[in-house]
Structures are given as C-alpha cells and as structure tokens.
Amino acid sequence: MSQQQPTKSKWAILITVLIMTFMVCLDSSIVTVALPVMQKRLGAGDEIQWVSSVYLIATCVVLLPFGRLGDRFGKVFIFQAGVVGFTIGSLLCGIAQTLPVLIAARIVQGVGCALAMANNMGIITEAFPAHERGRAMGLLSSFVALGMMVGPVLGGVIVSRWPWEWIFLINVPVGIASYFVGRAVLPRSERQKEPLEKTSLLDAIRLCFEREAFRLNFATMFIVFMGIGASELLLPFYFQDAHGFGPDMAGLLFLALPVANALIGPLSGAISDRIGCEVPTLVGLVVYIVGLLAVGTLDDSSSIPTILLLVGLMSTGTAIFQSPNNALFMNSAPPRALGVAGSMGGLARYLGLAIGIWGGSELLYGRMSAEMGTPVTSLIPGRPDIFLAGFTFVFHVLAILISLACVLTALRWFRKRQERAGRKRQAEAA
C-alpha cells in the first residue's frame, strides 16, 4: 500500500469511527430522560434504573477481552461486529414490551457497544501518523462526551412526541448505514502475526498498573464518571417530577451539558498543550465540586436561567477536566500496552457510569425513605419536598466523592513537580 492512500482515507476512517462511537455513547445516556416515562408505562419501581445500568455493566464486563481480540483477529473486524450487535440489540429494545425483555435486550446492546468501543482508538491510532494522532484522539474524546451529553436532549424530544420505543428504533437505520459505510471505508482487518501469548491480557493490565501515575489517572477518571452517572440519572427526575417540566423541556434543559462541553472542552485541551495537563485537570475538578454543590441547592421553584447556569457550571468542570486527563491517562501507559490502556479508559468510564447510576439511585431512595419514615422505591406524587431532600443529599455526597479525585490529582501534580525538581538538580550537578 502506498503512503498516499492512507493519507487520503484517514479522515474518512476517522469520521466512520466517530459516527459509531457517538451513537453507542449517546445510547448509554439517551434513556436517562425517558426513564420517568418508561417507569410509568412499564409499571416499574426503582428497578427501572437497571435499564441504564445493565447496558453499562454488560459493556464493562467484556470491554477488555474484546480489545485484546481486536489485536488477534483485526480491530476493524471486531469493530464491525460491534456495529451489527449494537444494531440488533437496538431493534430488540424497540420491540420489547416488558421490563425483563428490555433489560435482556440492553445487555445485547452493551456487548455490541463493547466490541466497537474496545477497538475504536486502535483503528484511529493505526490510521494516523504520530504527529497527527493527538488531534484525532481529541476529536474522539469530544464525540464520546457529546454522545453522553446529547443523549438526554434527544431522548426528551423523542419521548415527548413519540412512544419511548423510538429512542432505540432510531438506532437501527443509523447502525445499518454505519456498517455498510464501514465496509467501504475502513481498512481490511489483518490477523496479528505474533502469537497472542507474548503479551497476554493479564500481562498488559499488570504492566499498566505497575505505574503509579496510571493507577492515579485510572482512579480519578473512574471517580469522575461515577459523579456523571449519578447526576445524569437524577436530573431528569428533578426536571419532570419535582419541577413539573415535560420531557421536551427537560431535554432542552440538558442542552447546558453539551454546550458547555463543546465550548470549554477544546479550549481546555489547547491550554493543556501549552501549560501541561496537571493544572487544568485540578481546576476542572474544583469547578466540578462547586457545580455539584450549586446544583444541590435547586428546588421546585428554581427559574430556568438559574437551572441552566448551575447545570452548565457543573458541566464546565467536567469539560475542563476530561481533555487533559485523557492525555495524561494515555501518556502514563506503557508503550507496548497502549491498546489495552485504551480499553481500560473505556472501562473506567462505563464502570464509573454504571456504579454512579446504581449508587445515585440507592442514595436517593434511601434518603427519601428516611425522610418518609417508611421504605420508598419510587417518586411520591404531590411530595416534591421528599424527592428534593434525597436530591440534595446525593449531590452533597457526589461533591465529597469528587473531592477525593481532587486530592489524587493534587498528589499527582505534587509528585510530578518533585520529579522535575529532582531532574533539574541532577542536571545542574552534572
């Protein structure tokens, strides 16, 4: 293959991967705004949260093995298998009529998501030369964040006009188109010539976690996405059940999240290229903590401008944090384990979201039960004060949790400063 061919096709490869990445990330969050509607239509209680969390859990369970299979059988082959699996899962979700069937279909979707997400970074890495990879990876990170943030907006528009099943059925034509475009654009898969046993999955994971910086970066990313998962679960219930907005208005209010990411994320990445990544990640976490505490003050009389301002402040914190943190995460991985490191970044995101959704639900209903003096497993009509007590409690807990990530980030920054000072003293002594 000539050198010119990949230069002409690399952007087409990137766009193809970005479209599928956006779709699977969008689907991990699109159901959040539809959960109140689905809860009523399916006659469910607090078990409705499994519609969101089981998708993320299924993705987490198989993400690392599928990343390794991509090295063995070809990243494009496994990625395309993910497109097919995700599309079939979406169809099954759209025709499900009971909660157990819907949960089972979401597992199929999650496995398809893992097949694709475990190999998207590898495909992009092979398509782009080293000096252009940073920009390509930055676009990938932006599409991951935008997919997660745009999902609730699109979900609100859909469920306000059509049955909730359409939040899944809309994926079917997009998935079919993505598969055939991928067949035409993506490079042919080639099996790895070296034996897989030379660096097994467990060996690659061990190599990553032997590095202290990698452990700190993984833990920080995991904690932040726990906060994102919990907050995205609670906000639709606040908008619709506590404040009384319809699903369409709830979706529009979520625009504060993707707008903040679209405006702040690229700016944060550009600044971190100039001054380093440690300070922007720390600033982002501080802003995120302030935003969580501010959102926790919202009540059933808060104005729309106030809601947009406080939710936007919270999202600004994560937007400042994510771009430089992704760079730090991949830079801290061993060069011969970059593929597995990319999969582990996805694992930190999806596992954090899943645990955040589960934990947010448990904290919310636990606090509501304490307020009522009796077990509560769903929202209580006519008692927004009970929900708001749980809502505020959860956001206070999240602020404490993100403070832990802030401490880890400060520790990482302090260690790096010590290392630089040590190298400087050695250079001066020499």
PATI-559975 format. One record per residue (C-alpha): chain; residue in one letter; x negated, y negated, z negated; residue number from 1. Coordinates in nm, 3 decimals, m for minus. Example, Ala and Ser with C-alpha at 12.3 -4.5 7.8 and 13.67 -1.06 7.14 Angstrom:
2
A  a  m1.230  0.450  m0.780  1
A  s  m1.367  0.106  m0.714  2
END
This chain:
430
A  m  0.000  0.000  0.000  1
A  s  m0.135  m0.342  0.090  2
A  q  m0.191  m0.618  m0.157  3
A  q  0.060  m0.839  0.025  4
A  q  0.357  m0.610  m0.016  5
A  p  0.385  m0.620  m0.395  6
A  t  0.335  m0.998  m0.382  7
A  k  0.642  m1.029  m0.157  8
A  s  0.855  m0.786  m0.356  9
A  k  0.758  m0.857  m0.717  10
A  w  1.022  m1.128  m0.769  11
A  a  1.290  m0.905  m0.618  12
A  i  1.180  m0.631  m0.861  13
A  l  1.195  m0.877  m1.150  14
A  i  1.542  m1.005  m1.057  15
A  t  1.675  m0.650  m1.024  16
A  v  1.540  m0.553  m1.366  17
A  l  1.665  m0.878  m1.521  18
A  i  2.021  m0.823  m1.397  19
A  m  2.043  m0.478  m1.556  20
A  t  1.869  m0.599  m1.872  21
A  f  2.115  m0.886  m1.902  22
A  m  2.411  m0.652  m1.856  23
A  v  2.308  m0.397  m2.121  24
A  c  2.218  m0.671  m2.371  25
A  l  2.543  m0.852  m2.300  26
A  d  2.736  m0.534  m2.370  27
A  s  2.570  m0.496  m2.709  28
A  s  2.737  m0.823  m2.813  29
A  i  3.040  m0.869  m2.588  30
A  v  3.261  m0.660  m2.816  31
A  t  3.198  m0.878  m3.122  32
A  v  3.455  m1.142  m3.031  33
A  a  3.701  m0.870  m2.923  34
A  l  3.678  m0.673  m3.250  35
A  p  3.971  m0.853  m3.420  36
A  v  4.193  m0.783  m3.117  37
A  m  4.075  m0.421  m3.088  38
A  q  4.126  m0.369  m3.461  39
A  k  4.493  m0.466  m3.430  40
A  r  4.562  m0.279  m3.103  41
A  l  4.397  0.044  m3.222  42
A  g  4.540  0.021  m3.574  43
A  a  4.193  0.042  m3.730  44
A  g  4.048  m0.088  m4.057  45
A  d  3.687  m0.164  m4.143  46
A  e  3.580  0.137  m3.932  47
A  i  3.620  m0.089  m3.625  48
A  q  3.259  m0.207  m3.683  49
A  w  3.143  0.133  m3.552  50
A  v  3.241  0.021  m3.201  51
A  s  2.949  m0.223  m3.220  52
A  s  2.705  m0.037  m3.441  53
A  v  2.725  0.310  m3.281  54
A  y  2.612  0.163  m2.948  55
A  l  2.304  0.016  m3.114  56
A  i  2.234  0.329  m3.319  57
A  a  2.251  0.552  m3.009  58
A  t  2.011  0.317  m2.831  59
A  c  1.766  0.320  m3.122  60
A  v  1.761  0.699  m3.161  61
A  v  1.642  0.770  m2.807  62
A  l  1.458  0.450  m2.713  63
A  l  1.101  0.564  m2.790  64
A  p  1.126  0.911  m2.628  65
A  f  1.272  0.759  m2.311  66
A  g  0.986  0.511  m2.295  67
A  r  0.742  0.800  m2.304  68
A  l  0.943  0.993  m2.043  69
A  g  0.906  0.692  m1.816  70
A  d  0.529  0.739  m1.826  71
A  r  0.572  1.106  m1.740  72
A  f  0.841  1.107  m1.470  73
A  g  0.828  0.749  m1.343  74
A  k  0.961  0.433  m1.503  75
A  v  1.191  0.349  m1.210  76
A  f  1.346  0.698  m1.212  77
A  i  1.430  0.675  m1.583  78
A  f  1.545  0.313  m1.547  79
A  q  1.785  0.407  m1.264  80
A  a  1.914  0.699  m1.470  81
A  g  1.995  0.443  m1.735  82
A  v  2.192  0.233  m1.486  83
A  v  2.400  0.540  m1.395  84
A  g  2.453  0.645  m1.758  85
A  f  2.548  0.295  m1.867  86
A  t  2.798  0.258  m1.583  87
A  i  2.964  0.593  m1.661  88
A  g  2.978  0.502  m2.030  89
A  s  3.142  0.168  m1.944  90
A  l  3.412  0.347  m1.742  91
A  l  3.477  0.589  m2.028  92
A  c  3.509  0.298  m2.273  93
A  g  3.754  0.122  m2.042  94
A  i  3.989  0.420  m2.025  95
A  a  3.966  0.515  m2.395  96
A  q  4.296  0.490  m2.581  97
A  t  4.188  0.591  m2.933  98
A  l  3.912  0.472  m3.164  99
A  p  3.724  0.810  m3.181  100
A  v  3.718  0.838  m2.800  101
A  l  3.600  0.478  m2.770  102
A  i  3.319  0.540  m3.020  103
A  a  3.210  0.853  m2.828  104
A  a  3.206  0.655  m2.502  105
A  r  2.998  0.384  m2.667  106
A  i  2.738  0.650  m2.751  107
A  v  2.714  0.734  m2.379  108
A  q  2.671  0.364  m2.306  109
A  g  2.399  0.334  m2.571  110
A  v  2.200  0.624  m2.424  111
A  g  2.219  0.461  m2.080  112
A  c  2.103  0.133  m2.233  113
A  a  1.802  0.307  m2.392  114
A  l  1.699  0.469  m2.063  115
A  a  1.688  0.127  m1.896  116
A  m  1.551  m0.086  m2.181  117
A  a  1.270  0.157  m2.263  118
A  n  1.120  0.106  m1.917  119
A  n  1.205  m0.247  m1.805  120
A  m  0.887  m0.402  m1.950  121
A  g  0.674  m0.128  m1.793  122
A  i  0.823  m0.186  m1.446  123
A  i  0.757  m0.559  m1.471  124
A  t  0.404  m0.504  m1.602  125
A  e  0.320  m0.283  m1.303  126
A  a  0.476  m0.527  m1.054  127
A  f  0.294  m0.843  m1.169  128
A  p  m0.078  m0.921  m1.190  129
A  a  m0.213  m1.001  m1.536  130
A  h  m0.225  m1.379  m1.481  131
A  e  0.149  m1.391  m1.395  132
A  r  0.277  m1.139  m1.648  133
A  g  0.338  m1.392  m1.926  134
A  r  0.589  m1.588  m1.721  135
A  a  0.766  m1.269  m1.612  136
A  m  0.785  m1.139  m1.970  137
A  g  0.912  m1.477  m2.085  138
A  l  1.199  m1.451  m1.836  139
A  l  1.272  m1.100  m1.959  140
A  s  1.289  m1.223  m2.319  141
A  s  1.520  m1.506  m2.214  142
A  f  1.757  m1.265  m2.041  143
A  v  1.762  m1.037  m2.346  144
A  a  1.853  m1.330  m2.571  145
A  l  2.104  m1.478  m2.327  146
A  g  2.273  m1.139  m2.278  147
A  m  2.319  m1.103  m2.653  148
A  m  2.446  m1.459  m2.691  149
A  v  2.665  m1.490  m2.379  150
A  g  2.847  m1.164  m2.461  151
A  p  3.082  m1.314  m2.721  152
A  v  3.163  m1.609  m2.491  153
A  l  3.256  m1.383  m2.200  154
A  g  3.436  m1.143  m2.433  155
A  g  3.652  m1.425  m2.568  156
A  v  3.752  m1.536  m2.217  157
A  i  3.838  m1.179  m2.113  158
A  v  4.045  m1.072  m2.416  159
A  s  4.240  m1.399  m2.412  160
A  r  4.361  m1.327  m2.058  161
A  w  4.346  m0.951  m2.004  162
A  p  4.358  m0.630  m2.213  163
A  w  4.045  m0.562  m2.421  164
A  e  3.953  m0.266  m2.195  165
A  w  3.831  m0.511  m1.932  166
A  i  3.528  m0.609  m2.139  167
A  f  3.397  m0.262  m2.043  168
A  l  3.551  m0.213  m1.697  169
A  i  3.386  m0.531  m1.569  170
A  n  3.051  m0.349  m1.600  171
A  v  3.145  m0.076  m1.353  172
A  p  3.114  m0.269  m1.023  173
A  v  2.807  m0.454  m1.154  174
A  g  2.644  m0.123  m1.251  175
A  i  2.717  0.035  m0.912  176
A  a  2.574  m0.268  m0.731  177
A  s  2.267  m0.269  m0.959  178
A  y  2.196  0.096  m0.881  179
A  f  2.204  0.053  m0.502  180
A  v  2.006  m0.271  m0.513  181
A  g  1.751  m0.087  m0.728  182
A  r  1.730  0.191  m0.471  183
A  a  1.640  m0.066  m0.207  184
A  v  1.413  m0.295  m0.411  185
A  l  1.240  m0.104  m0.690  186
A  p  0.919  0.086  m0.608  187
A  r  0.931  0.464  m0.580  188
A  s  0.860  0.647  m0.903  189
A  e  0.538  0.843  m0.932  190
A  r  0.469  1.109  m1.192  191
A  q  0.177  1.039  m1.419  192
A  k  m0.126  1.234  m1.307  193
A  e  m0.286  1.255  m1.650  194
A  p  m0.149  1.509  m1.899  195
A  l  0.105  1.357  m2.136  196
A  e  m0.068  1.517  m2.433  197
A  k  m0.373  1.292  m2.401  198
A  t  m0.181  1.025  m2.591  199
A  s  0.136  1.166  m2.740  200
A  l  0.427  0.952  m2.855  201
A  l  0.333  1.001  m3.220  202
A  d  m0.031  0.914  m3.148  203
A  a  0.073  0.593  m2.970  204
A  i  0.301  0.494  m3.259  205
A  r  0.022  0.565  m3.507  206
A  l  m0.222  0.352  m3.307  207
A  c  0.022  0.060  m3.321  208
A  f  0.098  0.084  m3.691  209
A  e  m0.268  0.118  m3.784  210
A  r  m0.292  m0.253  m3.707  211
A  e  m0.174  m0.475  m3.991  212
A  a  m0.074  m0.756  m3.754  213
A  f  0.150  m0.517  m3.560  214
A  r  0.318  m0.397  m3.880  215
A  l  0.389  m0.754  m3.990  216
A  n  0.521  m0.855  m3.646  217
A  f  0.746  m0.547  m3.626  218
A  a  0.888  m0.609  m3.974  219
A  t  0.953  m0.977  m3.901  220
A  m  1.130  m0.905  m3.573  221
A  f  1.340  m0.632  m3.738  222
A  i  1.450  m0.861  m4.025  223
A  v  1.545  m1.149  m3.794  224
A  f  1.761  m0.925  m3.575  225
A  m  1.933  m0.792  m3.886  226
A  g  2.038  m1.152  m3.951  227
A  i  2.151  m1.198  m3.590  228
A  g  2.359  m0.878  m3.600  229
A  a  2.535  m0.969  m3.925  230
A  s  2.609  m1.329  m3.826  231
A  e  2.742  m1.232  m3.483  232
A  l  2.975  m0.980  m3.648  233
A  l  3.121  m1.232  m3.895  234
A  l  3.157  m1.542  m3.680  235
A  p  3.440  m1.409  m3.454  236
A  f  3.644  m1.316  m3.762  237
A  y  3.580  m1.661  m3.908  238
A  f  3.683  m1.834  m3.585  239
A  q  4.001  m1.631  m3.529  240
A  d  4.127  m1.504  m3.865  241
A  a  4.005  m1.767  m4.112  242
A  h  4.026  m2.076  m3.892  243
A  g  4.307  m1.965  m3.659  244
A  f  4.141  m2.023  m3.321  245
A  g  4.242  m1.799  m3.027  246
A  p  3.992  m1.559  m2.864  247
A  d  3.926  m1.804  m2.579  248
A  m  3.838  m2.090  m2.816  249
A  a  3.630  m1.851  m3.027  250
A  g  3.435  m1.761  m2.715  251
A  l  3.380  m2.126  m2.629  252
A  l  3.253  m2.198  m2.981  253
A  f  2.993  m1.927  m2.927  254
A  l  2.850  m2.142  m2.647  255
A  a  2.647  m2.315  m2.918  256
A  l  2.435  m1.998  m2.935  257
A  p  2.329  m1.952  m2.568  258
A  v  2.298  m2.328  m2.511  259
A  a  2.052  m2.360  m2.799  260
A  n  1.856  m2.060  m2.670  261
A  a  1.849  m2.190  m2.313  262
A  l  1.726  m2.535  m2.420  263
A  i  1.491  m2.450  m2.705  264
A  g  1.351  m2.109  m2.610  265
A  p  1.143  m2.215  m2.306  266
A  l  1.026  m2.528  m2.489  267
A  s  0.910  m2.321  m2.786  268
A  g  0.724  m2.084  m2.553  269
A  a  0.548  m2.374  m2.378  270
A  i  0.445  m2.531  m2.709  271
A  s  0.314  m2.200  m2.842  272
A  d  0.094  m2.165  m2.531  273
A  r  m0.072  m2.493  m2.630  274
A  i  m0.098  m2.473  m3.010  275
A  g  m0.071  m2.100  m3.079  276
A  c  0.222  m1.884  m3.185  277
A  e  0.193  m1.880  m3.565  278
A  v  0.323  m2.231  m3.641  279
A  p  0.627  m2.216  m3.405  280
A  t  0.738  m1.880  m3.548  281
A  l  0.715  m2.016  m3.902  282
A  v  0.902  m2.336  m3.810  283
A  g  1.170  m2.131  m3.636  284
A  l  1.230  m1.918  m3.945  285
A  v  1.257  m2.225  m4.171  286
A  v  1.514  m2.381  m3.935  287
A  y  1.700  m2.046  m3.922  288
A  i  1.723  m2.032  m4.302  289
A  v  1.860  m2.388  m4.316  290
A  g  2.110  m2.298  m4.041  291
A  l  2.232  m1.986  m4.225  292
A  l  2.288  m2.183  m4.544  293
A  a  2.470  m2.454  m4.346  294
A  v  2.698  m2.206  m4.165  295
A  g  2.781  m2.055  m4.504  296
A  t  2.945  m2.385  m4.601  297
A  l  3.208  m2.368  m4.323  298
A  d  3.570  m2.327  m4.429  299
A  d  3.916  m2.312  m4.270  300
A  s  3.929  m2.691  m4.230  301
A  s  3.587  m2.746  m4.069  302
A  s  3.606  m2.951  m3.749  303
A  i  3.496  m2.818  m3.412  304
A  p  3.200  m3.063  m3.388  305
A  t  3.082  m2.951  m3.734  306
A  i  3.108  m2.584  m3.637  307
A  l  2.917  m2.641  m3.313  308
A  l  2.647  m2.842  m3.491  309
A  l  2.586  m2.586  m3.768  310
A  v  2.608  m2.276  m3.549  311
A  g  2.380  m2.450  m3.299  312
A  l  2.129  m2.528  m3.577  313
A  m  2.125  m2.162  m3.678  314
A  s  2.070  m2.053  m3.318  315
A  t  1.795  m2.313  m3.271  316
A  g  1.597  m2.141  m3.544  317
A  t  1.607  m1.803  m3.368  318
A  a  1.532  m1.970  m3.033  319
A  i  1.217  m2.136  m3.172  320
A  f  1.111  m1.806  m3.329  321
A  q  1.164  m1.548  m3.056  322
A  s  0.939  m1.652  m2.764  323
A  p  0.615  m1.694  m2.963  324
A  n  0.696  m1.392  m3.181  325
A  n  0.735  m1.168  m2.874  326
A  a  0.392  m1.281  m2.754  327
A  l  0.239  m1.214  m3.097  328
A  f  0.403  m0.872  m3.111  329
A  m  0.265  m0.751  m2.776  330
A  n  m0.077  m0.910  m2.836  331
A  s  m0.109  m0.719  m3.164  332
A  a  m0.055  m0.380  m2.994  333
A  p  m0.345  m0.157  m2.881  334
A  p  m0.405  m0.191  m2.503  335
A  r  m0.352  0.182  m2.440  336
A  a  m0.018  0.183  m2.623  337
A  l  0.150  m0.117  m2.461  338
A  g  0.434  0.091  m2.313  339
A  v  0.528  0.240  m2.648  340
A  a  0.482  m0.101  m2.813  341
A  g  0.736  m0.250  m2.573  342
A  s  0.983  0.027  m2.662  343
A  m  0.918  m0.037  m3.031  344
A  g  1.000  m0.404  m2.979  345
A  g  1.335  m0.292  m2.839  346
A  l  1.375  m0.056  m3.133  347
A  a  1.318  m0.341  m3.379  348
A  r  1.583  m0.550  m3.203  349
A  y  1.850  m0.281  m3.170  350
A  l  1.792  m0.118  m3.507  351
A  g  1.796  m0.461  m3.670  352
A  l  2.124  m0.549  m3.495  353
A  a  2.282  m0.215  m3.591  354
A  i  2.184  m0.238  m3.958  355
A  g  2.282  m0.605  m3.963  356
A  i  2.630  m0.524  m3.834  357
A  w  2.675  m0.241  m4.083  358
A  g  2.527  m0.436  m4.374  359
A  g  2.723  m0.751  m4.291  360
A  s  3.048  m0.552  m4.289  361
A  e  2.968  m0.380  m4.619  362
A  l  2.873  m0.706  m4.790  363
A  l  3.178  m0.888  m4.655  364
A  y  3.437  m0.632  m4.764  365
A  g  3.254  m0.561  m5.088  366
A  r  3.269  m0.928  m5.186  367
A  m  3.632  m0.955  m5.071  368
A  s  3.718  m0.651  m5.285  369
A  a  3.551  m0.813  m5.586  370
A  e  3.749  m1.134  m5.529  371
A  m  4.079  m0.945  m5.500  372
A  g  4.008  m0.701  m5.781  373
A  t  4.112  m0.413  m5.554  374
A  p  3.945  m0.233  m5.259  375
A  v  3.974  m0.431  m4.935  376
A  t  3.897  m0.275  m4.595  377
A  s  4.049  m0.533  m4.360  378
A  l  4.135  m0.901  m4.346  379
A  i  4.424  m1.014  m4.567  380
A  p  4.693  m1.218  m4.385  381
A  g  4.752  m1.556  m4.542  382
A  r  4.441  m1.541  m4.762  383
A  p  4.157  m1.708  m4.570  384
A  d  4.004  m1.801  m4.906  385
A  i  3.928  m1.435  m4.977  386
A  f  3.756  m1.394  m4.639  387
A  l  3.562  m1.720  m4.682  388
A  a  3.431  m1.606  m5.022  389
A  g  3.284  m1.297  m4.852  390
A  f  3.168  m1.500  m4.551  391
A  t  2.972  m1.747  m4.765  392
A  f  2.823  m1.466  m4.975  393
A  v  2.694  m1.282  m4.667  394
A  f  2.527  m1.591  m4.523  395
A  h  2.357  m1.661  m4.856  396
A  v  2.222  m1.304  m4.859  397
A  l  2.101  m1.346  m4.500  398
A  a  1.915  m1.664  m4.596  399
A  i  1.735  m1.472  m4.871  400
A  l  1.655  m1.191  m4.624  401
A  i  1.508  m1.428  m4.365  402
A  s  1.303  m1.589  m4.644  403
A  l  1.125  m1.253  m4.670  404
A  a  1.044  m1.271  m4.298  405
A  c  0.921  m1.626  m4.356  406
A  v  0.682  m1.501  m4.626  407
A  l  0.549  m1.230  m4.390  408
A  t  0.496  m1.488  m4.116  409
A  a  0.315  m1.723  m4.354  410
A  l  0.095  m1.431  m4.465  411
A  r  0.012  m1.353  m4.102  412
A  w  m0.079  m1.719  m4.039  413
A  f  m0.296  m1.732  m4.353  414
A  r  m0.481  m1.413  m4.253  415
A  k  m0.547  m1.548  m3.904  416
A  r  m0.685  m1.874  m4.044  417
A  q  m0.915  m1.675  m4.271  418
A  e  m1.036  m1.467  m3.975  419
A  r  m1.105  m1.777  m3.767  420
A  a  m1.290  m1.942  m4.055  421
A  g  m1.499  m1.626  m4.102  422
A  r  m1.591  m1.613  m3.733  423
A  k  m1.681  m1.982  m3.739  424
A  r  m1.913  m1.932  m4.039  425
A  q  m2.079  m1.636  m3.865  426
A  a  m2.133  m1.841  m3.551  427
A  e  m2.282  m2.129  m3.749  428
A  a  m2.511  m1.892  m3.940  429
A  a  m2.632  m1.740  m3.614  430
END
